[in-house]
Amino acid sequence: MGLITTTLLSLLPLTSAVQDDAKTQEPREGWVEELFQARPETRLVDLILPGTHDSGSYAITKTSPPAPGAPASYAQVGSIAAKWAKTQDQTLEEQLRGGIRYLDLRVADFEDRLVLVHGLVSCDLDDALAGVRRFTAEHPKEPVLLDLQAMPPRGAHSKLHELLQATLGEHLFRGESSPAKWTLKELWASERALICITSYSDFAARAPEYRSRRLLDSVWTNTREVSALREGLDARLRARDLDGLQCAYLTFTPKARTIIAGSVFGGSGLRSLSKPLFKLPGEWIPEWLEAGLRPNVVSVDFYEYTDVVDAAILGNKALLAR
């Protein structure tokens, strides 16, 4: 047994860190500050951060309308489409209070409202971000990456800018342009620990609080096989720029015909498809560290059913113990 694995095992509580019932998971509201209060020089790129994939899909139901650009057929198969479009059960605020530190947001302009989407319309963006504001106001030292992977057309960018500034402006991080220089000390001193990453470089140029998504390496494997997922993540972790941000998605990708058919996997959709992945963060993170690889963000579906938060915390403890 290797050093990292032994260290991780020594840090495990007497009872299992992974609970089969998601409702038993304890809040992890201030874990970064608690772990690193004596190591403020730690860079953000050196942390292991748990994240959620399509974080804003929690409000999707069978009656949700198709998102802009989604197939119109979703409206006729809402109960099926919803089972594949919904990847989280908890609000953004609940995810943050549960220990998540990376949020993957897909924003669209729908009926003159900014909304969060994933195939279907989930909820209004302003309501979702209000929860983020409440959390970060209470925990100004907890770093959170807000990744606006999908954004509305440029015609709605001014509206999005105004909403972000009005809701989160005082909490959005400013500082060096390079993630290699972002330390917890700098974030804590500014009491601005939200880092907003956007998919439009011209939007990022609107204010010093926005960062271009070119700063983040997203690792998608586009597979439904555990072995292929592991191989793809391993390869990209080996090639990772340790001075940059990287998000490894420990998720499966269903095929379009599977989403429409909806009859496979007992009709339970993405949750059932994802079940084999739920305990893998606790296995793979120590194995990656043992191999000398350095995961940064590890993002999952239905996070509260997984061990990703505990695995990230234990991984950080192991690194601190070196």
N, C-alpha and C positions, 0 to 999 in steps of 0.2 A: 504493500500500500504506500503511495507516494506521500510526500510532505504536505501538499495542499489538501489532499483527501483526508489525511489524518487530522489536520488542523480543523477542517470543516466538521468532521465527526465529533471532535472534542467540543465544538461550540454548539452542537445540537442540544435542545432541551430534552428532558427525560421522556416527554411525550412527543409524538410525531409532529414535525413542523407543518405537515400537510394534513388538512382535514378534508374528509370526503364531503362533509356538509359545508357548503360555502358560508353559511350564516354564522358558523362558529369562528371564523377568522377574525383575529383581534385587529383593531386599528393600529396603524403604524404612522402616526401623523408627523412625528418629528425625528424620524430615524436618521436622516443624514446629519443633522446638527448634533444629535447625540453621539453618533459614531466618530465624527470628525472634528469635534470641538477642540481637541488638542492637536489636530493636524490641518489647520486652516490653509496651509500652502498647497494642499492637494488640488490638482487641476480637475476640471469637469471631465476632461477626456480620459482621466485615469479612474473614474468611478465606474462601478457596475450599477446601472440604473434599470429598474423594472418599468416596462411600458405596456401600453395597450394598443392593439390594432383596431383601426376604425372606432376610436374611443367614443365618438358621438352617436353611435347607432343604437344606443340603449332604449330610446323611445319609439323605435319602429314597431308597428303592429300590422296585423293583416289588413287594416283599413288605411294604412299610410299610402299616400299617392306616390306614383313614380317620381324619382328625382329628375331634374332637368337633364336631358340627354340619355336617360335610361330607356330601355325598350318599353313601348306602350303596352306590350303584353303583360307587363307586371301588374297592371290594373285589373286584369282578368284572373290572375292567379295570386292574389294578394296573400292568402294564407300560406301558400307555398313559398313565394318570394321572400316573405318576412322571415321565414325560418333560416334562410340563407343570407339575408342582408344584415340581420342583427348579430353582432359579434360581442356585445357587452350587455350586461344587465343593470349595471350601476351608473348613476350620473357621474359627470366629470368630478364633481366635488367629492362624491363617495369614493371614487377611484383614488383621488389624491389622499384622502383621509385613510385609505387602506394601504397606502405606501407607494402607489404608482407615481413615477416621476417623469414620464414621457407620455404625451397625449398626441395621438394621430387624428387630426381634424380634417374633414372634407366639407368645405363650405360652398353653398350654392345660393343663387338669387331665385327665390320661388314666390310668385305672386306678390312681388315687391317687398319680400321679407328675406333677410339673410337667415339661412337654415343650415343645420348639419344634416348630411345625407350619407347614405351608402346604398345606392340602387334605389332606395325609397327615401322619402323625406322622414327625418327623425323628429327634430324639435327646433325651436327658434334659437339662434345663436346667442342672442342677448341673455336669455334665461340660463343657458348653459354656462356662459362666461361669468355670470353673476356668482355662480357657485365657486368658480376658480378664484374670483376676487375674494370671497369670504375666506377660503382656505389660506390664500397667500397673505392676507391681512393678519391672520392669526399666526402664521408660520413664515415670516419674511426671510428666514434663512434656509428654507427648503428649496433647492433648485428644481425647477420644472421646465422641461422643454415642450413648447407648444409648436407642433409641426403642422402648419397649414399646407398639407400635401396637395389638396385640390382647392381651388379658389373660384369665385364667380368670375364672369367676364369682366374685362377692364372697365366697362361702363358702371359697374357696381363697386369699383375699388375705393372710391371716395367715401361711399357709405360704410364700407368695411373698415377703412382707416378711422373714420369718426367713431365707430362703435368700439374698436379696439382701444383707442385713446381714452374715450369716456369711461370705459369699464375697467381697463387694466393699465392705463398709461402710467400711473404712478408706481406700478410694480414691475414694469418691463425693464430689463437689464440694458444698460449702456456700457460701453467700454471698448477695449481693444477689438479690432475686427477679426483677429485670428483666435479660434478656439484653443489653440496651443497656449494662450496666455490667460485663459479664464480660470482663475482660482476661486475656491470657496471664500477665501479672505476678501477678494475683491467684491464678490457678490454680497457677502455679509456686510461689508462696510457701507455699501450703497443701499442696502435693504431693498434691492431690486433683483429678485432671484428668478423671475420669469423670463425665459429666452424665447422670443417669437421668431420662428423660421418660416419663410414664405416661399411659395413655388414660383413667384414672379419676381425677377430681379428688379424690374422697374418699380414694383410695389415696395420692395426692400429699400429702395433709394428714397422713399418718402420721408423716413424718419430714422434717427440713429438707433431706435429701439427694435428695428426689424433687421433680420439677417436673411441672406439668400440661401436657398436650399442647397446650393452648391457646396456649402460647408458640411453637409451631412451625407454620409455614404449609406444608402438604404440597401439592405441585403434581402432580396426576394428570391426564393427558390422556385416558386410556381409549381409545386409538386403536391401529391397526395400520398407519398411514400416516406416513411420515417428514415429509411436508409439514404434516400436521395436528399432529403432535407438536411440530414447531418453532414453529408458530403459537401453539399453546397455551402452550408454555413462554415464548415471547417476551412474550405478553400478561401473564402473571403476574409475570415479572421486571420488566416496566415498572411494574407496580403494587406492587412489593415495598416493605414497610416496612423501611428500611435499619437500623432499630434493633431489628429482630426476626430470629429464625432462620427460614430458609426452606429446604426440601428440594425440589429439582426432580428428578423421576423421569424419567430418559432411558431409558424402557422402553416396550415394547409390551404390550398387554393382549389375550390371546387370548379368543375367545368360548367360552362353555361347550360349545357343540356341537362346537367344534373340539377341545377337550380330550378329549371322549368319543370322537369319531370317530377321531382319532389317525392318520388315513391321509394327511393332507396334509403338505406339506413333507418328503416322503421318509420320513415316520415318525420324524423325529429331534426333533420337539417344539419346545419353547421355545428351545433353543439355536439351531436353524436359523432360527426366526422372528426372533431377536434379532440375527443376524449383520450385517444392514445397519447396525446401530447402533454396532458395536464401535469404529469410528474417528471417530465423530461428536464425542465430547468434545473431542478435539484440534482439531476444526474450529470447533465452536460456542462454546467458552469464549473464545477470542480474539476471535471476532466479537461476542460479547456485550459484552466489555470495550471493544472499539472503539466500540460503539454507546452506551457510557456505562451499560450495565446491570451489575449486580453480583450474580452468582450466589454463593450461600453453600454449600449442600451440593448436589452433583450425584451422584445415585444411579443405579446400573446393575445389570443382570443379568450373571452370568458375568464378573466384573470383570477377572479376570486375562487374558481375551482382548481386553480393551478398552485404550484409552490413557488412561483416566480419572485414574489416579494421576499419570502424567507430565504430563497436561494441567493438572491442578490445581496441581502444583508449579510449572510454567512460568507459569501465570496469577498465582500469588502472587509469583513473582520479578518479573514485569512490573509488578505493583502496587508492589512495593518499590522498583523502579527509577524510579518517577515522581518 
